[in-house]
């Protein structure tokens, strides 16, 4: 079966890249001919690269305070350079590990020709239903360009992130989603949102990164000493300073991956995916505020501390509830008032049990995908059944 995947494959985000690879690899291992649709909408590219240079609010501050321009010039240039370098290295990895469509697409209208190419189109996984992210309101991620009478449409593991409501877009989104033959979501919040605003009962499935053993993809060990790995994007340096104190208490080096960390002993700001995986696989301890950072800490059996902010806690808190690891979650900024010792969870027995809890969930998700790809005898074309 020839399958096209439409997801966020080209953004400078390790989780997005690895979930894309995992779903593609799983389909290939099942004997399908799968391709990731190389869709890079121009608006998305502009917003991603604009944010490489300026964080929200920085541009206004520079205009108001001309004297700061010279002082921040090097910072902005270096930030842009590192972000672009990371983006390029990550894209190189994706191009070397995933089969992309021969053609690259920058507009929704250009995607229509894909209906003649594929038997099935899959949207997802990732936050393709989050209208507040960089993607915004792009109906392409709802496969609006496809004719559901000639090609099978599937949504796998869609997430709305922390979005509270689809608002004025709910009616349009519901109509697009109901054209799909099978629809699944990644978390309870999105499941409740779909039931309330779409009138659909959508099964909940796991993130595709649970499908694979990533150990063979890990690169060589990058740090000889034992280390604590900090991985995330924080609103201030306070969590990083706390990670510094944790590392010192455990007599570990402090290593960071992602945005440059001013307090780390070693900072990998433009790591490729195999380096990102290796840093997690060989860490003695992990501190992260990222959903996939927590997933890989669990997969590699690492003791870890999960951090989150009140308006971004849904994904990671749902993951930790599923795996029985909620005691490892600390909400910022209030958690900064806690003693450092409260942030340290050295054991791994609960992590191993959490990983075991995911085994039946992974099997259910694979079964959903297998059924979603194969038409059921007597099944009507035209989409899912309403709840």
Beta strands, then each sheet from edge to edge (+ up, - down):
strand 1: 2-6
strand 2: 33-39
strand 3: 100-105
strand 4: 120-126
strand 5: 152-158
strand 6: 182-185
strand 7: 203-204
strand 8: 227-231
strand 9: 253-257
strand 10: 266-268
strand 11: 285-288
strand 12: 304-309
strand 13: 329-332
sheet 1: 3+ 2+ 1+ 4+ 5+ 6+ 7+
sheet 2: 10+ 9+ 8+ 11+ 12+ 13+
end
